[in-house]
Amino acid sequence: MDMYQKREERKNKKMNEDGKSFSNVSINWYPGHMAKAKRLIKEKMNSIDVVFEVIDARMPYASKIKDIETYTPGKPRILIMTKTDLCDMVETKKWVTYYEEKGYKVVPLSLEENTNVTKKIVSAVEEVMKPVEEKRQAKGLLKRKTRILIVGIPNAGKSTLINRLVGKKATKVGNRPGVTKTLDWIRINDSLELLDTPGVLWPKLDEEKVAFNLASLTAIKEEILPIDSVVHYILKTLLAYYPKLVEERYGITKIEEDITDTLDIIGTKRGCLMRGGMIDYEKVYTIIISDLKNGLIKGITFDRYEENGHAL
């Protein structure tokens, strides 16, 4: 048995007998700029009219900021569900209904397609601001510019959304967490201004599936969890809910008892070969992570409403 197999054997021993979950995790990953951003957001709240929270439609539970109400109290909230071109919309619609019943204005969006993004966003803002504007009119006050705070976890599509709204490259965009570092005002049009913020998380990720979902879809840095465990989790999740997709893309129908046998199949299919015909397992890991990061695997939703809906 080589070193890789020994490592896999140790990892597999940590799994529950049913193979559905990994050992308990408690991750502390809270860069200083996130804590600073929350402090600055609190200081700005008196000048904010509406809060946009951007979440990833493929993980509508894991990407929802758990403590957002504590630093944006009493503000109308619009939940912008991005990446609908990549999600399993049948499953995601259950989350849309759930959040609407909780009082959110939910706006599902594909940021990669021509879906009238600006029109949908402006319409949502007008809807939630209507009671406020009616009160102002009753007092004889003129309509004023609406100031919006936009928040979201890293890599949820916040910067891409802003660029679509502005119509030019207004913010840095990347498929890695931690691109935006400061709070900046961005003008959308004569009636709307956005306060952009860094991607934020909560200080401690102590829900196992949340942590693995965030890692799988690159909302937390890849080195926070072992990449082999993340890839194992991705394959198990996709096989559980989208087996045909996995078979077509990776040539597997199950995870073998020795996971190296499964990785060998994937590596052979995807050309991850070294000299002598050996499989480059690190390359296999990178390909699977990149497939999700770059949106090459579509029609998937990791958060299942039946499993997580009660926890909100």
C-alpha positions in Angstrom: 0.0 0.0 0.0 1.5 3.3 -1.1 1.4 6.6 0.9 -1.6 7.9 -1.0 -3.7 4.8 -0.2 -2.7 5.0 3.5 -3.8 8.6 3.6 -7.2 7.6 2.0 -7.6 4.7 4.4 -7.1 7.1 7.4 -9.6 9.5 5.8 -12.2 6.8 5.2 -12.1 5.7 8.8 -13.4 9.2 9.8 -16.6 8.7 7.8 -19.7 7.4 9.3 -20.8 3.9 8.5 -23.6 5.1 6.3 -21.1 7.0 4.2 -23.2 10.1 4.1 -21.3 12.5 6.3 -17.8 13.3 7.3 -16.3 13.7 10.7 -17.5 16.8 12.7 -15.8 20.0 11.7 -15.5 23.3 13.4 -13.7 25.8 11.2 -12.5 29.2 12.3 -11.9 31.2 9.2 -12.6 34.9 9.7 -10.1 37.2 8.0 -9.6 40.6 9.6 -11.1 42.4 6.7 -14.4 40.6 7.3 -14.7 41.8 10.9 -13.7 45.3 9.9 -16.3 45.2 7.1 -19.1 44.4 9.6 -18.0 47.2 11.9 -18.1 49.7 9.0 -21.5 48.3 7.8 -23.0 49.0 11.2 -21.6 52.6 11.1 -23.2 53.1 7.6 -26.7 51.7 8.4 -28.3 55.1 9.2 -27.7 56.1 5.6 -28.9 52.7 4.1 -32.5 52.2 2.7 -32.4 48.7 1.4 -30.2 45.6 1.9 -29.3 43.3 -1.0 -28.1 39.9 0.1 -26.6 37.9 -2.7 -26.7 34.1 -2.3 -25.7 31.2 -4.6 -28.8 29.3 -5.9 -26.8 26.1 -5.7 -26.5 26.4 -2.0 -29.4 28.6 -0.8 -28.9 27.6 2.8 -25.1 27.5 3.2 -24.6 30.8 1.4 -27.1 32.7 3.5 -25.2 34.9 6.0 -26.2 33.6 9.4 -25.8 36.8 11.4 -26.8 39.4 8.9 -29.8 40.6 10.9 -27.5 41.5 13.8 -25.7 44.3 11.8 -28.5 45.3 9.4 -31.5 45.6 11.7 -34.8 46.9 10.5 -34.0 47.3 6.8 -36.0 46.0 3.9 -34.2 43.0 2.4 -34.0 41.8 -1.1 -32.5 38.3 -1.5 -30.8 38.0 -4.8 -30.4 34.3 -5.8 -27.6 34.2 -8.4 -26.4 31.4 -10.7 -29.8 30.1 -11.5 -28.3 29.0 -14.9 -26.2 26.5 -12.9 -28.7 25.3 -10.2 -31.4 22.6 -10.1 -34.3 25.0 -10.3 -36.8 22.4 -9.2 -35.0 22.1 -5.8 -34.1 25.8 -5.7 -37.7 26.9 -6.2 -38.5 25.3 -2.8 -36.0 27.7 -1.2 -37.5 30.7 -3.1 -40.9 29.9 -1.7 -39.4 29.4 1.8 -37.7 32.8 1.8 -40.7 34.5 0.4 -42.8 33.1 3.2 -40.2 34.5 5.6 -40.8 38.0 4.2 -38.0 38.4 1.8 -38.4 39.8 -1.7 -36.6 37.1 -3.7 -35.1 37.8 -7.1 -33.6 34.7 -8.9 -31.1 35.7 -11.5 -28.7 34.2 -14.1 -25.8 36.7 -14.4 -24.4 34.9 -17.5 -27.5 35.3 -19.6 -29.5 38.3 -21.0 -32.2 38.2 -18.4 -33.0 41.9 -17.9 -31.0 42.0 -14.7 -31.3 45.8 -14.1 -35.0 45.8 -14.8 -35.7 43.1 -12.3 -33.5 44.7 -9.6 -35.0 48.2 -10.1 -38.5 46.7 -10.0 -37.7 44.9 -6.7 -36.3 48.1 -5.1 -39.4 50.1 -6.1 -41.6 47.4 -4.6 -39.9 47.3 -1.2 -39.4 51.1 -1.1 -43.0 51.9 -2.1 -44.3 52.3 1.6 -41.4 54.5 2.4 -41.9 56.7 -0.7 -45.6 57.0 0.0 -44.9 58.3 3.5 -42.4 60.8 2.1 -45.0 62.0 -0.5 -47.6 62.4 2.3 -45.2 64.7 4.1 -44.6 66.7 0.9 -41.0 65.5 0.5 -39.4 64.9 -2.9 -38.3 61.5 -4.0 -34.7 61.0 -3.2 -31.9 58.6 -4.3 -32.2 55.1 -2.8 -29.0 53.9 -1.1 -28.5 50.2 -1.0 -26.1 48.0 0.9 -25.0 44.9 -1.0 -23.6 41.9 1.0 -22.9 38.3 0.3 -20.5 35.5 1.1 -17.3 35.3 -1.1 -17.8 34.1 -4.7 -21.6 34.4 -4.6 -21.7 36.6 -7.7 -21.9 40.0 -6.0 -19.2 41.7 -8.1 -20.6 40.2 -11.3 -24.1 41.5 -10.4 -22.8 45.0 -9.7 -21.0 45.1 -13.1 -24.2 44.0 -14.8 -26.1 46.8 -13.1 -23.6 49.5 -13.8 -23.0 48.3 -17.4 -19.2 48.4 -17.1 -16.5 46.8 -15.1 -17.1 48.7 -11.8 -15.6 46.1 -9.4 -12.9 43.4 -9.5 -14.4 40.0 -10.3 -12.8 36.7 -9.5 -13.7 33.1 -8.9 -11.8 33.0 -5.6 -12.9 34.4 -2.2 -11.6 37.7 -0.9 -11.4 39.8 -4.0 -13.2 42.9 -2.6 -11.5 44.3 0.5 -13.1 47.7 1.2 -16.5 49.5 1.3 -17.1 51.6 -1.8 -20.1 53.6 -3.1 -21.1 52.8 -6.7 -23.6 54.7 -8.7 -26.0 52.6 -10.7 -28.2 55.4 -12.1 -29.7 58.7 -11.0 -32.0 57.0 -8.4 -29.9 54.1 -7.1 -26.5 53.9 -5.3 -24.8 50.7 -4.0 -22.5 50.4 -1.1 -20.3 47.5 -2.1 -18.7 45.3 0.7 -16.2 42.5 1.0 -17.5 39.0 1.0 -18.4 38.1 4.6 -18.9 34.9 6.5 -19.7 34.2 10.2 -16.8 33.6 12.6 -17.3 29.8 13.1 -18.5 27.2 10.6 -19.7 24.5 12.9 -22.2 22.9 10.6 -20.5 20.1 8.7 -22.5 20.2 5.5 -22.4 24.0 5.4 -18.6 23.9 5.6 -18.3 21.3 2.8 -20.8 23.0 0.6 -19.0 26.3 0.9 -15.7 24.6 0.2 -17.1 22.6 -2.8 -18.4 25.8 -4.4 -15.2 27.8 -3.5 -16.8 30.3 -1.1 -14.0 29.5 1.4 -10.4 29.1 0.4 -9.6 25.6 -0.9 -6.9 25.0 1.7 -9.3 25.4 4.7 -10.5 21.8 4.3 -8.4 19.0 2.9 -9.0 18.9 -0.9 -9.3 15.1 -1.0 -12.1 15.3 1.5 -13.8 18.1 -0.4 -13.6 16.1 -3.7 -14.9 13.0 -1.9 -17.8 15.0 -0.6 -18.6 16.5 -4.0 -18.7 13.1 -5.7 -20.9 11.6 -3.0 -23.3 14.5 -3.1 -23.5 14.5 -6.9 -23.9 10.8 -7.0 -26.7 11.0 -4.4 -28.8 13.5 -6.4 -27.5 13.6 -9.9 -26.0 10.1 -10.7 -26.6 10.4 -14.5 -24.6 13.6 -14.7 -21.7 12.1 -12.8 -21.7 9.0 -15.0 -21.7 11.1 -18.1 -18.9 13.4 -17.0 -16.7 11.2 -14.9 -17.6 7.6 -15.9 -18.5 6.4 -12.4 -21.8 5.1 -10.9 -20.6 4.7 -7.3 -17.6 5.4 -5.1 -15.6 2.2 -4.6 -14.6 1.0 -1.1 -11.1 2.1 -2.0 -11.6 5.6 -3.4 -8.4 5.3 -5.4 -10.2 2.9 -7.7 -12.8 5.6 -8.3 -10.2 8.3 -8.9 -8.4 5.9 -11.3 -11.6 5.7 -13.4 -12.0 9.5 -13.4 -8.3 10.1 -14.0 -8.3 7.8 -17.0 -11.4 9.3 -18.5 -10.1 12.9 -18.1 -6.5 12.2 -19.1 -4.8 12.7 -15.8 -1.9 10.4 -16.5 1.7 10.6 -15.5 4.7 8.7 -16.9 4.2 5.0 -16.7 0.5 5.3 -16.9 0.1 6.3 -13.2 -2.9 8.6 -12.3 -2.1 12.1 -11.2 -4.5 12.3 -8.3 -3.8 16.0 -7.6 -4.9 16.8 -11.1 -8.1 14.7 -10.7 -8.9 16.8 -7.6 -8.2 20.1 -9.4 -10.4 19.1 -12.4 -13.4 18.2 -10.2 -13.1 21.4 -8.1 -12.6 23.5 -11.3 -15.6 21.9 -13.0 -17.8 23.4 -10.2 -15.9 26.6 -9.9 -16.2 27.4 -13.6 -19.8 26.3 -13.9 -19.1 23.3 -16.1 -21.4 21.2 -14.1 -25.0 22.5 -14.4 -28.4 21.7 -13.0 -27.2 21.0 -9.4 -28.3 22.3 -6.0 -26.3 21.0 -3.0 -28.6 22.3 -0.3 -31.8 20.2 -0.1 -34.8 22.0 1.4 -36.0 18.8 3.2 -32.7 18.5 5.0 -32.0 22.2 5.9 -35.3 24.1 5.7 -36.1 23.5 9.4 -32.7 24.9 10.5 -33.4 28.5 9.4 
